[in-house]
Amino acid sequence: MKIALFSDIHANLPALEACLQSMAIQNPDAVYCLGDLVGYNIWPNEVIHEIRQRAIPTIMGNYDQGIGLNSNDCGCAYKTDLEKEMGAVSISYTNAIVGEEERNYLRTLPAHIRIDFQCGGQPLSLLLVHGSPRKINEYLFEDREEKSLLNIMEKAEADIMCFGHTHKPYHRIIASEVNAQPYHRHAINIGSVGKPKDGNPQGCYVLLTIDENVSPFSGESLKVEFIRFDYDIERAVKAIEESILPDAYADMLRRGY
């Protein structure tokens, strides 16, 4: 089974359109969205429409939660006063233009999706969250201490945990022991479709291949592919520059930060 996972579109319609085209070529058996459909660009309603039209199972991101509740807090960990000022413009603008039907949709998205498999007679649990199982806006960066990441996954009973929120893709295999046997869990940040922050302005999504050979007792059995794709960045940039959104968001798209 091939599973496509994408996240953090952030109202970037050109990026979403290119992502969907790329995924169609991959021909996955299932597609899931890990949230943050809105914020930072001008197309929140159009992005929500595309997701709903395709009936893509989607979980709630922290920005979706803020807009769904008509709040002025997106749950974003802005570090500087300038970031806070820009963020205030973004969430105010998004709240002003999002439709009520779209807001209702965001408000009712689930917090997580769990898919349980029986691969070769072995149970395998895939957990999809936005930030972490503990908190919708918790950042799980690649340099997270292994003991902490293992603790989070064990408590969530996740063999494979996929998440977004940081906009920086990575795959880590976390080794431990279960019944005196080596046991491997996979922590996978699937990156961002519409607002990459890893220095690469291309959009990103993940393709998982799960077959009868996948087992937590074999660390290398899961196939994880990070798919990068081009999109019309200048269309997204121009939309920002012609709106009241800060021009800095346009520069971020061009440079992928």
C-alpha positions as YAML, in Angstrom:
chain: A
units: angstrom
residues:
- id: 1
  name: MET
  ca: [0.00, 0.00, 0.00]
- id: 2
  name: LYS
  ca: [1.22, 3.48, -0.92]
- id: 3
  name: ILE
  ca: [0.07, 6.30, 1.33]
- id: 4
  name: ALA
  ca: [0.59, 9.97, 0.42]
- id: 5
  name: LEU
  ca: [0.78, 12.44, 3.31]
- id: 6
  name: PHE
  ca: [0.91, 16.22, 3.06]
- id: 7
  name: SER
  ca: [0.60, 19.16, 5.43]
- id: 8
  name: ASP
  ca: [0.96, 22.89, 6.04]
- id: 9
  name: ILE
  ca: [-0.51, 24.28, 2.82]
- id: 10
  name: HIS
  ca: [-1.17, 27.67, 4.42]
- id: 11
  name: ALA
  ca: [-3.59, 29.03, 1.82]
- id: 12
  name: ASN
  ca: [-1.04, 28.57, -0.97]
- id: 13
  name: LEU
  ca: [-3.32, 27.39, -3.76]
- id: 14
  name: PRO
  ca: [-0.66, 27.15, -6.52]
- id: 15
  name: ALA
  ca: [1.41, 24.88, -4.26]
- id: 16
  name: LEU
  ca: [-1.58, 22.68, -3.43]
- id: 17
  name: GLU
  ca: [-2.54, 22.34, -7.09]
- id: 18
  name: ALA
  ca: [1.00, 21.26, -7.98]
- id: 19
  name: CYS
  ca: [1.09, 18.88, -5.02]
- id: 20
  name: LEU
  ca: [-2.13, 17.18, -6.09]
- id: 21
  name: GLN
  ca: [-0.82, 16.83, -9.64]
- id: 22
  name: SER
  ca: [2.40, 15.27, -8.37]
- id: 23
  name: MET
  ca: [0.51, 12.87, -6.11]
- id: 24
  name: ALA
  ca: [-1.72, 11.80, -9.00]
- id: 25
  name: ILE
  ca: [1.40, 10.65, -10.85]
- id: 26
  name: GLN
  ca: [2.43, 8.59, -7.81]
- id: 27
  name: ASN
  ca: [-1.04, 6.98, -7.79]
- id: 28
  name: PRO
  ca: [-1.25, 6.34, -4.02]
- id: 29
  name: ASP
  ca: [-3.82, 4.01, -2.49]
- id: 30
  name: ALA
  ca: [-4.69, 6.55, 0.20]
- id: 31
  name: VAL
  ca: [-4.12, 10.27, 0.81]
- id: 32
  name: TYR
  ca: [-4.18, 12.13, 4.13]
- id: 33
  name: CYS
  ca: [-3.72, 15.79, 5.04]
- id: 34
  name: LEU
  ca: [-2.16, 16.72, 8.37]
- id: 35
  name: GLY
  ca: [-3.60, 20.19, 8.68]
- id: 36
  name: ASP
  ca: [-2.83, 23.91, 8.54]
- id: 37
  name: LEU
  ca: [-4.82, 24.59, 5.42]
- id: 38
  name: VAL
  ca: [-5.01, 28.33, 6.05]
- id: 39
  name: GLY
  ca: [-2.94, 31.40, 6.96]
- id: 40
  name: TYR
  ca: [-0.17, 33.46, 5.33]
- id: 41
  name: ASN
  ca: [-1.71, 33.72, 1.85]
- id: 42
  name: ILE
  ca: [-4.92, 34.75, 0.09]
- id: 43
  name: TRP
  ca: [-6.61, 31.44, -0.79]
- id: 44
  name: PRO
  ca: [-7.92, 29.83, 2.45]
- id: 45
  name: ASN
  ca: [-11.39, 29.20, 1.00]
- id: 46
  name: GLU
  ca: [-10.06, 27.79, -2.26]
- id: 47
  name: VAL
  ca: [-7.66, 25.45, -0.46]
- id: 48
  name: ILE
  ca: [-10.43, 24.18, 1.81]
- id: 49
  name: HIS
  ca: [-12.66, 23.67, -1.24]
- id: 50
  name: GLU
  ca: [-10.01, 21.56, -2.98]
- id: 51
  name: ILE
  ca: [-9.55, 19.35, 0.08]
- id: 52
  name: ARG
  ca: [-13.29, 18.91, 0.64]
- id: 53
  name: GLN
  ca: [-14.03, 18.31, -3.04]
- id: 54
  name: ARG
  ca: [-11.63, 15.37, -3.02]
- id: 55
  name: ALA
  ca: [-12.89, 14.11, 0.35]
- id: 56
  name: ILE
  ca: [-9.30, 13.90, 1.63]
- id: 57
  name: PRO
  ca: [-9.25, 12.83, 5.30]
- id: 58
  name: THR
  ca: [-7.76, 15.81, 7.14]
- id: 59
  name: ILE
  ca: [-6.79, 16.58, 10.72]
- id: 60
  name: MET
  ca: [-6.80, 19.98, 12.42]
- id: 61
  name: GLY
  ca: [-3.68, 22.13, 12.44]
- id: 62
  name: ASN
  ca: [-3.08, 24.87, 14.97]
- id: 63
  name: TYR
  ca: [-3.86, 27.58, 12.40]
- id: 64
  name: ASP
  ca: [-7.05, 25.76, 11.41]
- id: 65
  name: GLN
  ca: [-8.01, 25.69, 15.07]
- id: 66
  name: GLY
  ca: [-7.46, 29.43, 15.48]
- id: 67
  name: ILE
  ca: [-9.49, 30.32, 12.39]
- id: 68
  name: GLY
  ca: [-12.16, 27.75, 13.18]
- id: 69
  name: LEU
  ca: [-12.68, 29.39, 16.56]
- id: 70
  name: ASN
  ca: [-12.52, 32.90, 15.03]
- id: 71
  name: SER
  ca: [-9.62, 33.58, 17.37]
- id: 72
  name: ASN
  ca: [-6.77, 36.05, 17.03]
- id: 73
  name: ASP
  ca: [-4.33, 33.37, 18.23]
- id: 74
  name: CYS
  ca: [-2.99, 30.81, 15.76]
- id: 75
  name: GLY
  ca: [-0.92, 28.97, 18.37]
- id: 76
  name: CYS
  ca: [2.27, 29.92, 16.52]
- id: 77
  name: ALA
  ca: [5.46, 30.31, 18.57]
- id: 78
  name: TYR
  ca: [6.59, 33.64, 17.17]
- id: 79
  name: LYS
  ca: [9.92, 34.63, 18.71]
- id: 80
  name: THR
  ca: [10.34, 38.33, 17.90]
- id: 81
  name: ASP
  ca: [8.08, 41.37, 18.12]
- id: 82
  name: LEU
  ca: [8.25, 41.69, 14.33]
- id: 83
  name: GLU
  ca: [7.11, 38.09, 13.86]
- id: 84
  name: LYS
  ca: [4.23, 38.71, 16.28]
- id: 85
  name: GLU
  ca: [3.20, 41.85, 14.39]
- id: 86
  name: MET
  ca: [3.26, 40.06, 11.04]
- id: 87
  name: GLY
  ca: [1.41, 37.09, 12.51]
- id: 88
  name: ALA
  ca: [-1.32, 39.36, 13.85]
- id: 89
  name: VAL
  ca: [-1.87, 40.76, 10.34]
- id: 90
  name: SER
  ca: [-2.03, 37.25, 8.88]
- id: 91
  name: ILE
  ca: [-4.60, 35.82, 11.26]
- id: 92
  name: SER
  ca: [-6.72, 38.98, 11.17]
- id: 93
  name: TYR
  ca: [-6.70, 38.91, 7.37]
- id: 94
  name: THR
  ca: [-7.55, 35.20, 7.25]
- id: 95
  name: ASN
  ca: [-10.40, 35.61, 9.73]
- id: 96
  name: ALA
  ca: [-11.76, 38.46, 7.61]
- id: 97
  name: ILE
  ca: [-11.86, 36.54, 4.31]
- id: 98
  name: VAL
  ca: [-12.65, 32.95, 5.30]
- id: 99
  name: GLY
  ca: [-16.24, 31.87, 4.67]
- id: 100
  name: GLU
  ca: [-18.50, 30.67, 7.45]
- id: 101
  name: GLU
  ca: [-18.99, 27.26, 5.84]
- id: 102
  name: GLU
  ca: [-15.22, 26.92, 5.57]
- id: 103
  name: ARG
  ca: [-14.80, 28.04, 9.19]
- id: 104
  name: ASN
  ca: [-17.31, 25.44, 10.33]
- id: 105
  name: TYR
  ca: [-15.37, 22.78, 8.43]
- id: 106
  name: LEU
  ca: [-12.10, 23.74, 10.15]
- id: 107
  name: ARG
  ca: [-13.77, 23.75, 13.55]
- id: 108
  name: THR
  ca: [-14.91, 20.13, 13.22]
- id: 109
  name: LEU
  ca: [-11.67, 18.56, 11.95]
- id: 110
  name: PRO
  ca: [-10.37, 15.68, 14.12]
- id: 111
  name: ALA
  ca: [-7.27, 16.00, 16.30]
- id: 112
  name: HIS
  ca: [-5.61, 12.87, 14.90]
- id: 113
  name: ILE
  ca: [-6.09, 9.85, 12.66]
- id: 114
  name: ARG
  ca: [-4.91, 6.37, 13.60]
- id: 115
  name: ILE
  ca: [-4.62, 3.54, 11.08]
- id: 116
  name: ASP
  ca: [-3.88, 0.04, 12.38]
- id: 117
  name: PHE
  ca: [-2.41, -2.65, 10.14]
- id: 118
  name: GLN
  ca: [-1.70, -6.36, 10.42]
- id: 119
  name: CYS
  ca: [1.46, -6.85, 8.40]
- id: 120
  name: GLY
  ca: [2.69, -10.43, 8.24]
- id: 121
  name: GLY
  ca: [0.67, -11.15, 11.36]
- id: 122
  name: GLN
  ca: [2.30, -8.28, 13.27]
- id: 123
  name: PRO
  ca: [0.24, -5.28, 14.46]
- id: 124
  name: LEU
  ca: [1.47, -1.93, 13.17]
- id: 125
  name: SER
  ca: [-0.01, 1.40, 14.23]
- id: 126
  name: LEU
  ca: [0.29, 4.54, 12.09]
- id: 127
  name: LEU
  ca: [-0.58, 7.76, 13.93]
- id: 128
  name: LEU
  ca: [-1.14, 11.04, 12.10]
- id: 129
  name: VAL
  ca: [-0.95, 14.26, 14.13]
- id: 130
  name: HIS
  ca: [-0.23, 17.89, 13.34]
- id: 131
  name: GLY
  ca: [2.30, 18.94, 15.99]
- id: 132
  name: SER
  ca: [2.50, 15.99, 18.37]
- id: 133
  name: PRO
  ca: [0.09, 13.58, 20.09]
- id: 134
  name: ARG
  ca: [0.36, 15.75, 23.21]
- id: 135
  name: LYS
  ca: [-0.36, 19.17, 21.75]
- id: 136
  name: ILE
  ca: [-1.49, 20.47, 18.39]
- id: 137
  name: ASN
  ca: [1.24, 23.12, 18.27]
- id: 138
  name: GLU
  ca: [4.16, 21.25, 19.84]
- id: 139
  name: TYR
  ca: [7.27, 21.42, 17.67]
- id: 140
  name: LEU
  ca: [9.08, 18.11, 17.14]
- id: 141
  name: PHE
  ca: [12.32, 19.20, 15.48]
- id: 142
  name: GLU
  ca: [14.86, 16.77, 14.07]
- id: 143
  name: ASP
  ca: [17.29, 17.38, 16.93]
- id: 144
  name: ARG
  ca: [14.73, 16.35, 19.56]
- id: 145
  name: GLU
  ca: [16.34, 14.17, 22.20]
- id: 146
  name: GLU
  ca: [15.78, 10.52, 21.28]
- id: 147
  name: LYS
  ca: [14.56, 9.59, 24.75]
- id: 148
  name: SER
  ca: [11.91, 12.31, 24.60]
- id: 149
  name: LEU
  ca: [10.73, 11.30, 21.12]
- id: 150
  name: LEU
  ca: [10.57, 7.65, 22.15]
- id: 151
  name: ASN
  ca: [8.55, 8.55, 25.24]
- id: 152
  name: ILE
  ca: [6.04, 10.49, 23.14]
- id: 153
  name: MET
  ca: [5.60, 7.62, 20.69]
- id: 154
  name: GLU
  ca: [5.37, 4.94, 23.36]
- id: 155
  name: LYS
  ca: [2.67, 6.82, 25.24]
- id: 156
  name: ALA
  ca: [0.78, 7.35, 21.98]
- id: 157
  name: GLU
  ca: [1.21, 3.65, 21.07]
- id: 158
  name: ALA
  ca: [2.56, 4.67, 17.66]
- id: 159
  name: ASP
  ca: [4.90, 2.52, 15.58]
- id: 160
  name: ILE
  ca: [4.92, 5.12, 12.80]
- id: 161
  name: MET
  ca: [4.15, 8.72, 13.69]
- id: 162
  name: CYS
  ca: [3.74, 11.29, 10.93]
- id: 163
  name: PHE
  ca: [3.44, 14.99, 11.68]
- id: 164
  name: GLY
  ca: [4.09, 18.47, 10.29]
- id: 165
  name: HIS
  ca: [4.04, 21.91, 11.92]
- id: 166
  name: THR
  ca: [7.79, 22.63, 11.77]
- id: 167
  name: HIS
  ca: [7.79, 22.72, 7.94]
- id: 168
  name: LYS
  ca: [11.13, 20.87, 8.01]
- id: 169
  name: PRO
  ca: [11.01, 17.27, 6.73]
- id: 170
  name: TYR
  ca: [12.96, 14.41, 8.27]
- id: 171
  name: HIS
  ca: [12.78, 10.70, 9.09]
- id: 172
  name: ARG
  ca: [14.21, 9.26, 12.28]
- id: 173
  name: ILE
  ca: [14.22, 5.62, 13.35]
- id: 174
  name: ILE
  ca: [13.95, 5.32, 17.13]
- id: 175
  name: ALA
  ca: [15.29, 2.04, 18.49]
- id: 176
  name: SER
  ca: [14.21, 0.39, 21.74]
- id: 177
  name: GLU
  ca: [13.37, -3.09, 23.03]
- id: 178
  name: VAL
  ca: [10.06, -4.90, 23.42]
- id: 179
  name: ASN
  ca: [10.06, -8.36, 25.01]
- id: 180
  name: ALA
  ca: [13.86, -8.39, 24.77]
- id: 181
  name: GLN
  ca: [13.72, -7.86, 21.00]
- id: 182
  name: PRO
  ca: [14.92, -4.82, 19.04]
- id: 183
  name: TYR
  ca: [11.93, -2.60, 18.27]
- id: 184
  name: HIS
  ca: [11.97, 0.31, 15.81]
- id: 185
  name: ARG
  ca: [9.61, 3.25, 15.65]
- id: 186
  name: HIS
  ca: [9.53, 5.79, 12.82]
- id: 187
  name: ALA
  ca: [9.13, 9.53, 13.43]
- id: 188
  name: ILE
  ca: [8.44, 11.29, 10.14]
- id: 189
  name: ASN
  ca: [8.00, 15.00, 9.64]
- id: 190
  name: ILE
  ca: [6.35, 15.32, 6.25]
- id: 191
  name: GLY
  ca: [7.42, 18.91, 5.57]
- id: 192
  name: SER
  ca: [5.26, 21.64, 4.07]
- id: 193
  name: VAL
  ca: [3.37, 21.95, 0.81]
- id: 194
  name: GLY
  ca: [2.94, 25.71, 0.83]
- id: 195
  name: LYS
  ca: [5.46, 27.26, 3.23]
- id: 196
  name: PRO
  ca: [8.73, 25.27, 3.33]
- id: 197
  name: LYS
  ca: [11.28, 26.32, 5.95]
- id: 198
  name: ASP
  ca: [14.21, 24.00, 5.21]
- id: 199
  name: GLY
  ca: [15.96, 26.24, 2.68]
- id: 200
  name: ASN
  ca: [14.32, 24.54, -0.29]
- id: 201
  name: PRO
  ca: [11.42, 26.55, -1.77]
- id: 202
  name: GLN
  ca: [9.94, 23.46, -3.46]
- id: 203
  name: GLY
  ca: [6.85, 21.98, -1.87]
- id: 204
  name: CYS
  ca: [7.17, 18.66, -0.06]
- id: 205
  name: TYR
  ca: [5.06, 15.63, 0.77]
- id: 206
  name: VAL
  ca: [5.76, 12.05, 1.82]
- id: 207
  name: LEU
  ca: [5.00, 8.71, 0.23]
- id: 208
  name: LEU
  ca: [4.94, 5.71, 2.58]
- id: 209
  name: THR
  ca: [5.02, 2.16, 1.24]
- id: 210
  name: ILE
  ca: [3.58, -0.38, 3.66]
- id: 211
  name: ASP
  ca: [3.60, -4.04, 2.68]
- id: 212
  name: GLU
  ca: [3.65, -7.45, 4.34]
- id: 213
  name: ASN
  ca: [7.35, -7.07, 5.14]
- id: 214
  name: VAL
  ca: [6.95, -3.93, 7.26]
- id: 215
  name: SER
  ca: [7.61, -4.74, 10.90]
- id: 216
  name: PRO
  ca: [8.67, -2.75, 13.98]
- id: 217
  name: PHE
  ca: [11.18, -5.54, 14.57]
- id: 218
  name: SER
  ca: [13.01, -4.53, 11.39]
- id: 219
  name: GLY
  ca: [14.16, -0.93, 11.28]
- id: 220
  name: GLU
  ca: [14.76, -0.75, 7.52]
- id: 221
  name: SER
  ca: [11.52, -2.34, 6.32]
- id: 222
  name: LEU
  ca: [9.46, 0.84, 5.93]
- id: 223
  name: LYS
  ca: [9.94, 2.77, 2.68]
- id: 224
  name: VAL
  ca: [9.75, 6.55, 3.17]
- id: 225
  name: GLU
  ca: [10.09, 8.89, 0.18]
- id: 226
  name: PHE
  ca: [10.19, 12.67, 0.41]
- id: 227
  name: ILE
  ca: [8.76, 14.04, -2.83]
- id: 228
  name: ARG
  ca: [9.74, 17.62, -3.74]
- id: 229
  name: PHE
  ca: [7.83, 19.43, -6.45]
- id: 230
  name: ASP
  ca: [7.98, 22.77, -8.25]
- id: 231
  name: TYR
  ca: [5.05, 25.15, -8.30]
- id: 232
  name: ASP
  ca: [4.31, 28.67, -9.51]
- id: 233
  name: ILE
  ca: [6.04, 30.47, -6.65]
- id: 234
  name: GLU
  ca: [5.76, 33.86, -8.35]
- id: 235
  name: ARG
  ca: [1.98, 33.54, -8.51]
- id: 236
  name: ALA
  ca: [1.90, 32.90, -4.75]
- id: 237
  name: VAL
  ca: [4.41, 35.68, -4.12]
- id: 238
  name: LYS
  ca: [2.48, 38.21, -6.21]
- id: 239
  name: ALA
  ca: [-0.73, 37.38, -4.34]
- id: 240
  name: ILE
  ca: [0.95, 38.24, -1.05]
- id: 241
  name: GLU
  ca: [2.51, 41.44, -2.37]
- id: 242
  name: GLU
  ca: [-0.84, 42.64, -3.74]
- id: 243
  name: SER
  ca: [-2.60, 41.99, -0.42]
- id: 244
  name: ILE
  ca: [-2.24, 43.55, 3.02]
- id: 245
  name: LEU
  ca: [-0.10, 40.62, 4.12]
- id: 246
  name: PRO
  ca: [3.53, 41.46, 4.98]
- id: 247
  name: ASP
  ca: [5.89, 41.32, 1.99]
- id: 248
  name: ALA
  ca: [8.28, 39.32, 4.16]
- id: 249
  name: TYR
  ca: [6.03, 36.29, 3.64]
- id: 250
  name: ALA
  ca: [6.69, 36.58, -0.11]
- id: 251
  name: ASP
  ca: [10.44, 36.53, 0.48]
- id: 252
  name: MET
  ca: [10.05, 33.48, 2.71]
- id: 253
  name: LEU
  ca: [8.39, 31.57, -0.14]
- id: 254
  name: ARG
  ca: [11.12, 32.50, -2.61]
- id: 255
  name: ARG
  ca: [13.89, 31.43, -0.24]
- id: 256
  name: GLY
  ca: [12.20, 28.56, 1.62]
- id: 257
  name: TYR
  ca: [12.65, 29.76, 5.18]
...
